[in-house]
Amino acid sequence: MEKNPKTALLGVGLMGRPMSENLAAGQVPLTVWNRSSGKCDGLPDIGVEVAKSASDAVRGVAVVISMVADGVASRALAETCLETLAPGAVWIDMSSTKPSDARDIAALLATRGIAFLDAPVSGGTKGAEAGTLAIMAGGDADTFEQAKPILSHMGRPVLVGPVGAGQLAKLANQAIVACTIGAVAEATLLLTQGGADAAAVRDALSGGFADSVILQQHGTRMSEGNFVPGGLSRLQVKDLINVADEAESLSLRLPVTEQILLRFKRYVDDMDGGERDHAGLYEELKDLNGLSS
């Protein structure tokens, strides 16, 4: 496969839009499709073709990237596009789904001779914009090497195992993210209510064992009350439910993750926080403590 093969990207949302822009900046011949076509506005100005349907977008391309909400949407796209895919193409699902979804989609595509990688990402919209996403890929090593040049336009791809392993890695990532958001929220509230300067404390902790991107970025969001979404809380709930399902299938208990899921569900279901950033768990914590937002 050539370095910049003809590529289609399906799903131009919060993450898909900057991913498309980075692919275009890397001189990748790109066609995109999105269910709401307005989200593709402006992309033709940077050389990106906009297709009227998903099946048209994938016709004749060597690489397909899907970036949609969940496994149901990913599988539906694969089924829709199956007949127009070129044999020998590679489908990369960068959505966050379940490992079983990845294996099912891979099996479906194999009936048409289409190779598959599940390659979910971490880094949020900032990472997507900067082209620095952590990309966790599951699949065949040869397929990964074919896809690596394309993935490298969007971030740092690492092969973590066979098909499904990418999604398993993303579930582990989401458990770490969610639990760390909970810890940062509690620390921020403790500092604020105790009279310390939370921003100064974050600076003091920089480079220490407690430091993290979540502490610095989401801690700042919490202090400023800025919950404009980079990562939607409703999608955090979806991912944590998938973590819980996977743990159950392995006969595991993950008590910290179970508790943080209940907290996020309360924020989404009872406090209308689904469309707010997942750092908004800080609002749920303040509510638990009887403090106004």
Secondary structure, 3 states (H helix, E strand, C coil): CCCCCCEEEECCCCCHHHHHHHHHHCCCCEEEECCCHHHHCCHHHHCCEECCCHHHHHCCCCEEEECCCCHHHHHHHHHHHHHHCCCCCEEEECCCCCHHHHHHHHHHHHCCCCEEEECCEECHHHHHHHCCEEEEEECCHHHHHHHHHHHHCCEEEEEEECCCHHHHHHHHHHHHHHHHHHHHHHHHHHHHHHCCCHHHHHHHHCCCCCCCHHHHHHHHHHHHCCCCCCCEHHHHHHHHHHHHHHHHHCCCCCHHHHHHHHHHHHHHHHCCCCCCEHHHHHHHHHHHCCCCC
